[in-house]
Amino acid sequence: MAEMDENPGGAPRAAKTTAVRTARRRRWLLGGVALAVAVSGAGLGASSLIKSPQQVAAEAGPPEASVITVAVEKRRLTQRVVARGIVTPTRAVEVVPVASGGAGKLVVSKPPLKVGARVRAGDVVSVVSGRPIVALPGKVPAYRDLRDGMKGDDVLQVQRALAGIGYGVSDTPGVYGPSTQAAVKRLYEDRGFDPIQEKRATPAPAGPGEPAKPRRTTVLPSGEVLFVPVFPARVTKVKARLGAVVEGPVLILAAGNLRVDGLLSPSDRKLVRKGDKAIIMDEMTGKEHPGRVVSIGAFTSGDDGQGHPLGVRPTGDLPDALSGLDVRLTIESASTEGKVLAVPLSAIFATADGSTRVVRMTSDGSGERVEVTTGAQADGFVEVSGDLAEGDLVVVSEEAAP
């Protein structure tokens, strides 16, 4: 009994066991509380990292709009101007045979020239009913048969044309005399045709007691000469074939070199000057031909459109196949003549009344609308005129110019 009531540590065994269990429960309780706190903290941390789609969209929105301004500046506007044009000859000339005396049928008696054939002064352009039509330089159309002794500007034109192709004339200018007739005779014979001649009575007897002898004179029929204002010329159309009865023009000639006629818009007009280089492009083949601007006309409005008539002359010969075709014109290095007031295109806006304006920033930071007139455009800038000065700040952000 004494062994059961006594404890070497001075405490009953049952009491010690209870104390140990109580300490363990406390440790488990504290551990659970710590774990709960840790889990709660982790949840709070995770909630700060995880965002809803609405939060993501809201935070991805643009920042508040700010006013962006640029200074009005003076600059030379340079760009390439593109326009359209039609390839045309300097002048179109119709070859229309006329029957001598106005009667009888005319038939094409020799194969006509082909499209693209070059025609020089003195060439035979057509043979109709065995008679030639000779091309000569001149602006006045032949309107009468020239006979011995006739006078007039048309005779003078024939004399100058003959002299220009190597047939000397010594008659009085404007008089269809023996020297002029001899030159006409040689003109026909050199081309393989018989000249038309007629007999004229001699004004006085050759000698005492001798009867007056008729003399032979050379006639130049109006239907056998074609006056062309500019050479070289080329055939652009063949209207009648070999053996065809003539019922109108047999050929159409393009007198002078081909050129291009187009239109410039008023804004582009300020960028283009005579002498500027140009590229003539055949869009069907992609071939390009160099040229230069030779004329710019005043603003016109008609069936062909509105704008400034533009003339471009190629530096070489254009292919005859381009005659009458629409081509693209690119004017190279077109620019304003000097520096002009300019603003970015984004600074320009239109109002309900149709005017064009910019927003100019004032010294107090507010904006005021200023009406302007626009001109040439290039490189993202536009020429402006109005109540603006170099250095003024204009708004280019969309939000600032409602």
C-alpha positions as CSV (number, residue, x, y, z in Angstrom):
1,M,0.0,0.0,0.0
2,A,2.9,2.3,0.8
3,E,4.3,1.9,-2.8
4,M,0.9,2.8,-4.4
5,D,0.4,6.1,-2.4
6,E,3.9,7.5,-3.0
7,N,5.3,9.2,-6.3
8,P,9.0,9.8,-6.9
9,G,8.2,13.4,-8.4
10,G,6.0,14.4,-5.5
11,A,2.7,14.3,-7.5
12,P,0.2,11.6,-8.1
13,R,0.5,9.8,-11.6
14,A,-3.1,10.6,-12.6
15,A,-2.7,14.3,-12.0
16,K,0.4,14.4,-14.2
17,T,-1.3,12.6,-17.0
18,T,-4.2,15.1,-17.0
19,A,-1.8,18.1,-17.1
20,V,-0.1,16.6,-20.2
21,R,-3.3,16.1,-22.1
22,T,-4.4,19.7,-21.3
23,A,-1.2,21.1,-22.6
24,R,-1.5,19.1,-25.9
25,R,-5.1,20.4,-26.4
26,R,-3.9,24.0,-26.0
27,R,-1.1,23.5,-28.5
28,W,-3.6,22.0,-31.1
29,L,-6.0,24.9,-30.4
30,L,-3.3,27.5,-30.9
31,G,-2.1,25.8,-34.1
32,G,-5.6,25.7,-35.5
33,V,-6.0,29.4,-34.8
34,A,-2.7,30.2,-36.5
35,L,-3.6,28.0,-39.5
36,A,-6.9,29.8,-39.8
37,V,-5.2,33.2,-39.7
38,A,-2.7,32.1,-42.3
39,V,-5.5,30.8,-44.6
40,S,-7.5,34.0,-44.2
41,G,-4.4,36.1,-45.1
42,A,-3.7,34.0,-48.2
43,G,-7.3,34.5,-49.2
44,L,-7.1,38.2,-48.8
45,G,-3.8,38.2,-50.9
46,A,-5.4,36.1,-53.6
47,S,-8.4,38.4,-53.7
48,S,-6.1,41.3,-54.4
49,L,-4.6,39.6,-57.3
50,I,-7.7,38.1,-59.0
51,K,-9.8,40.6,-61.0
52,S,-13.2,40.3,-62.6
53,P,-13.5,40.9,-66.4
54,Q,-15.3,44.1,-65.7
55,Q,-12.3,45.4,-63.6
56,V,-9.9,44.4,-66.4
57,A,-11.9,46.2,-69.0
58,A,-12.3,49.3,-66.9
59,E,-8.6,49.5,-66.2
60,A,-7.7,48.9,-69.9
61,G,-9.7,52.0,-71.0
62,P,-8.0,55.0,-72.7
63,P,-6.6,57.8,-70.5
64,E,-8.4,61.1,-70.4
65,A,-8.1,63.0,-73.7
66,S,-5.4,65.7,-73.8
67,V,-5.1,68.7,-76.1
68,I,-2.3,68.2,-78.8
69,T,-1.2,71.3,-80.6
70,V,1.3,72.2,-83.3
71,A,2.7,75.5,-84.5
72,V,1.6,77.1,-87.7
73,E,4.7,77.1,-89.9
74,K,5.9,78.4,-93.2
75,R,7.2,75.7,-95.6
76,R,7.4,74.8,-99.2
77,L,4.9,72.1,-100.1
78,T,6.3,69.5,-102.5
79,Q,4.7,66.5,-104.0
80,R,3.9,64.6,-107.1
81,V,0.7,65.6,-108.8
82,V,-1.3,62.9,-110.7
83,A,-3.8,63.9,-113.4
84,R,-5.5,62.4,-116.4
85,G,-5.0,63.4,-120.0
86,I,-6.0,62.5,-123.6
87,V,-3.3,61.9,-126.2
88,T,-4.0,64.2,-129.2
89,P,-2.2,65.4,-132.3
90,T,-1.4,69.1,-132.6
91,R,-4.1,69.0,-135.4
92,A,-6.1,66.4,-137.2
93,V,-6.2,66.8,-141.0
94,E,-8.7,64.9,-143.2
95,V,-7.6,63.8,-146.7
96,V,-10.8,64.3,-148.8
97,P,-10.4,63.8,-152.6
98,V,-12.4,66.1,-154.8
99,A,-13.3,65.2,-158.4
100,S,-12.0,67.6,-161.0
101,G,-14.9,69.7,-162.1
102,G,-17.1,68.3,-159.3
103,A,-18.3,65.3,-161.4
104,G,-17.6,61.6,-161.7
105,K,-16.8,58.8,-159.2
106,L,-13.5,58.6,-157.5
107,V,-11.8,55.3,-156.7
108,V,-8.8,54.6,-154.5
109,S,-6.4,53.3,-157.2
110,K,-3.3,52.6,-155.1
111,P,-3.0,51.0,-151.7
112,P,-3.3,53.7,-149.1
113,L,-0.7,54.5,-146.5
114,K,-0.8,52.4,-143.4
115,V,-1.6,53.6,-139.9
116,G,1.5,55.1,-138.3
117,A,3.1,56.0,-141.7
118,R,5.1,59.2,-141.5
119,V,4.3,61.9,-144.0
120,R,6.8,64.6,-145.0
121,A,6.3,67.7,-147.0
122,G,6.1,66.8,-150.7
123,D,4.9,63.2,-150.1
124,V,2.0,61.7,-152.0
125,V,-0.5,60.7,-149.3
126,S,-3.1,59.1,-151.6
127,V,-3.7,58.2,-155.2
128,V,-7.4,58.4,-156.4
129,S,-8.5,57.6,-159.9
130,G,-4.9,57.7,-161.0
131,R,-4.2,61.2,-159.7
132,P,-2.0,62.1,-156.7
133,I,-2.7,64.1,-153.6
134,V,0.5,65.8,-152.5
135,A,1.0,67.1,-148.9
136,L,2.5,70.6,-148.8
137,P,3.2,72.9,-145.8
138,G,0.5,75.5,-145.4
139,K,-2.4,76.7,-143.2
140,V,-4.9,77.9,-145.9
141,P,-6.9,75.0,-147.5
142,A,-6.8,74.8,-151.3
143,Y,-10.0,76.2,-152.5
144,R,-9.5,76.8,-156.3
145,D,-7.5,75.5,-159.2
146,L,-4.5,77.7,-159.9
147,R,-4.0,78.8,-163.5
148,D,-1.6,81.0,-165.4
149,G,-1.6,84.6,-164.2
150,M,-3.7,84.1,-161.0
151,K,-2.8,86.1,-158.0
152,G,-3.5,85.8,-154.2
153,D,-2.3,84.6,-150.9
154,D,-3.0,81.0,-151.9
155,V,-0.5,81.4,-154.7
156,L,2.0,82.8,-152.3
157,Q,1.5,79.8,-150.0
158,V,2.2,77.4,-152.9
159,Q,5.4,79.3,-153.9
160,R,6.7,79.1,-150.3
161,A,5.8,75.4,-150.0
162,L,7.6,74.6,-153.3
163,A,10.7,76.6,-152.2
164,G,10.6,74.8,-148.9
165,I,11.0,71.4,-150.5
166,G,13.7,72.4,-153.0
167,Y,11.9,73.9,-156.0
168,G,13.1,77.4,-156.7
169,V,10.5,80.1,-157.7
170,S,11.5,83.4,-159.3
171,D,8.0,84.8,-160.1
172,T,6.6,87.9,-158.3
173,P,5.4,86.7,-154.9
174,G,1.7,85.8,-155.1
175,V,1.6,85.6,-158.9
176,Y,1.2,82.2,-160.6
177,G,3.7,82.7,-163.4
178,P,5.9,80.6,-165.5
179,S,8.5,79.9,-162.8
180,T,5.9,78.7,-160.4
181,Q,4.3,76.6,-163.0
182,A,7.7,75.0,-163.9
183,A,8.2,74.1,-160.3
184,V,4.7,72.5,-160.1
185,K,5.5,70.6,-163.3
186,R,8.7,69.2,-161.8
187,L,6.9,68.4,-158.5
188,Y,4.5,66.0,-160.5
189,E,7.2,64.5,-162.7
190,D,9.5,63.7,-159.8
191,R,6.7,61.7,-158.2
192,G,5.8,59.8,-161.4
193,F,2.7,61.6,-162.5
194,D,1.9,63.8,-165.5
195,P,1.1,67.4,-164.7
196,I,-2.2,68.8,-166.0
197,Q,-1.5,71.3,-168.7
198,E,-3.6,73.5,-171.0
199,K,-3.0,75.7,-173.9
200,R,-3.2,79.5,-173.6
201,A,-3.2,81.9,-176.4
202,T,-0.1,84.1,-176.7
203,P,-1.0,87.8,-176.2
204,A,1.0,89.0,-179.2
205,P,2.5,87.4,-182.4
206,A,5.9,85.9,-182.2
207,G,7.1,88.2,-185.1
208,P,5.8,90.4,-188.0
209,G,3.3,88.5,-190.1
210,E,3.4,85.4,-187.9
211,P,0.2,84.1,-186.2
212,A,0.0,84.0,-182.4
213,K,1.0,80.6,-181.2
214,P,-0.7,79.0,-178.1
215,R,1.6,78.2,-175.2
216,R,1.3,75.4,-172.7
217,T,0.7,76.3,-169.0
218,T,0.6,74.0,-165.9
219,V,-2.5,73.9,-163.7
220,L,-2.5,73.0,-160.0
221,P,-5.9,71.4,-159.2
222,S,-7.2,72.1,-155.7
223,G,-8.1,68.5,-155.3
224,E,-4.5,67.3,-155.8
225,V,-2.8,69.2,-153.1
226,L,-3.2,68.9,-149.3
227,F,-1.9,71.7,-147.1
228,V,-0.8,70.5,-143.7
229,P,-0.1,73.2,-141.0
230,V,2.6,71.3,-139.1
231,F,5.1,68.6,-140.1
232,P,5.9,65.8,-139.4
233,A,2.5,64.2,-139.9
234,R,1.4,60.7,-139.5
235,V,-1.5,58.5,-140.5
236,T,-3.8,57.9,-137.6
237,K,-6.8,56.4,-139.5
238,V,-7.4,54.7,-142.9
239,K,-11.0,55.3,-144.0
240,A,-10.9,53.7,-147.5
241,R,-9.2,50.6,-148.9
242,L,-7.8,49.9,-152.4
243,G,-10.7,49.9,-155.0
244,A,-13.2,51.6,-152.7
245,V,-15.4,54.3,-154.1
246,V,-14.6,57.5,-152.3
247,E,-17.5,58.8,-150.2
248,G,-15.6,61.0,-147.7
249,P,-12.1,61.1,-146.1
250,V,-9.7,58.4,-147.2
251,L,-7.2,59.1,-144.5
252,I,-6.8,61.1,-141.3
253,L,-3.5,62.6,-140.5
254,A,-2.1,63.8,-137.2
255,A,-0.2,67.0,-137.9
256,G,2.7,67.6,-135.6
257,N,3.9,65.5,-132.7
258,L,1.4,63.9,-130.4
259,R,0.8,65.7,-127.1
260,V,-1.4,65.2,-124.0
261,D,-4.2,67.5,-122.9
262,G,-5.5,67.2,-119.4
263,L,-7.1,69.1,-116.5
264,L,-5.6,70.3,-113.2
265,S,-7.7,70.9,-110.0
266,P,-7.4,74.4,-108.5
267,S,-5.4,73.0,-105.5
268,D,-3.0,71.2,-107.8
269,R,-2.7,74.2,-110.1
270,K,-0.6,75.9,-107.3
271,L,1.9,73.1,-107.4
272,V,2.5,72.9,-111.1
273,R,4.5,75.2,-113.4
274,K,5.4,75.3,-117.0
275,G,8.6,73.4,-117.6
276,D,8.0,70.8,-114.8
277,K,8.9,67.3,-115.7
278,A,6.1,64.8,-116.4
279,I,5.7,61.1,-116.9
280,I,3.1,59.9,-119.5
281,M,2.0,56.4,-118.6
282,D,0.1,54.0,-120.8
283,E,-1.8,52.0,-118.2
284,M,-2.6,49.3,-120.7
285,T,1.0,48.3,-121.2
286,G,2.6,50.0,-118.2
287,K,5.1,51.9,-120.4
288,E,6.2,55.3,-119.4
289,H,7.3,58.2,-121.6
290,P,9.0,61.4,-120.4
291,G,7.6,64.8,-121.1
292,R,7.3,68.4,-119.8
293,V,4.5,70.8,-119.0
294,V,4.1,73.3,-121.8
295,S,0.9,75.1,-121.0
296,I,-1.5,75.8,-118.1
297,G,-4.7,77.6,-118.9
298,A,-7.2,79.6,-116.8
299,F,-10.0,77.8,-114.9
300,T,-12.7,76.5,-117.1
301,S,-16.0,74.6,-116.6
302,G,-17.5,72.5,-119.4
303,D,-18.6,69.1,-120.6
304,D,-15.0,67.7,-120.1
305,G,-15.0,68.8,-116.4
306,Q,-13.8,71.6,-114.3
307,G,-10.2,72.7,-113.9
308,H,-7.2,74.3,-115.5
309,P,-6.3,73.0,-119.0
310,L,-3.0,71.3,-118.9
311,G,-0.7,70.7,-121.9
312,V,2.2,68.1,-121.7
313,R,4.5,67.5,-124.6
314,P,6.6,64.4,-124.7
315,T,10.4,64.8,-125.0
316,G,10.4,62.1,-127.7
317,D,7.8,60.7,-130.1
318,L,4.8,58.9,-128.5
319,P,3.6,55.7,-130.2
320,D,0.9,56.4,-132.8
321,A,-1.2,53.7,-131.0
322,L,-1.7,56.1,-128.1
323,S,-3.5,58.7,-130.2
324,G,-6.9,59.3,-128.6
325,L,-6.2,57.2,-125.5
326,D,-6.7,58.2,-121.9
327,V,-3.3,58.2,-120.0
328,R,-2.0,59.0,-116.6
329,L,0.1,62.1,-116.0
330,T,2.5,62.3,-113.1
331,I,4.0,65.8,-112.6
332,E,7.3,65.3,-110.9
333,S,8.7,67.6,-108.1
334,A,5.6,69.9,-108.2
335,S,5.7,72.4,-105.4
336,T,4.5,75.8,-104.3
337,E,6.6,78.7,-105.7
338,G,7.8,79.6,-102.2
339,K,7.1,79.0,-98.5
340,V,3.4,79.3,-97.5
341,L,1.6,79.1,-94.2
342,A,0.8,75.4,-93.5
343,V,-0.8,73.2,-90.9
344,P,-1.2,69.4,-90.6
345,L,-4.3,68.1,-92.4
346,S,-5.6,66.8,-89.0
347,A,-5.9,70.4,-87.8
348,I,-8.6,71.2,-90.4
349,F,-12.3,70.5,-89.8
350,A,-15.5,71.5,-91.5
351,T,-18.4,73.1,-89.7
352,A,-22.1,72.8,-90.3
353,D,-22.2,76.0,-92.4
354,G,-19.7,74.5,-94.8
355,S,-16.7,76.6,-93.8
356,T,-13.3,75.3,-93.0
357,R,-11.7,76.1,-89.6
358,V,-8.9,75.4,-87.2
359,V,-8.9,75.7,-83.4
360,R,-6.2,78.1,-82.2
361,M,-5.1,78.0,-78.6
362,T,-5.2,81.4,-76.8
363,S,-2.9,82.6,-74.0
364,D,-5.4,81.6,-71.3
365,G,-5.4,78.0,-72.5
366,S,-8.8,78.1,-74.2
367,G,-9.4,77.4,-77.9
368,E,-11.0,79.6,-80.5
369,R,-12.2,78.6,-83.9
370,V,-10.6,80.4,-86.8
371,E,-12.0,80.2,-90.4
372,V,-9.4,79.5,-93.0
373,T,-9.1,78.9,-96.8
374,T,-7.1,75.8,-97.8
375,G,-4.9,75.5,-100.8
376,A,-2.1,73.1,-101.9
377,Q,-1.7,69.9,-100.1
378,A,1.5,67.8,-99.7
379,D,3.3,65.6,-97.2
380,G,0.4,65.6,-94.8
381,F,0.2,69.4,-94.7
382,V,-2.2,71.9,-96.3
383,E,-1.7,75.5,-97.2
384,V,-4.0,77.9,-95.2
385,S,-4.8,81.6,-95.3
386,G,-6.9,83.6,-92.9
387,D,-6.5,85.1,-89.4
388,L,-3.4,83.0,-88.6
389,A,0.3,83.8,-88.2
390,E,3.4,81.7,-88.1
391,G,3.9,80.3,-84.7
392,D,0.2,80.2,-83.7
393,L,-0.7,77.0,-81.9
394,V,-3.5,75.0,-83.5
395,V,-5.1,71.9,-82.2
396,V,-4.6,68.6,-84.0
397,S,-6.4,66.2,-81.5
398,E,-9.9,65.2,-82.5
399,E,-11.3,65.6,-78.9
400,A,-10.4,69.3,-78.9
401,A,-12.2,70.2,-82.1
402,P,-15.7,68.9,-81.8
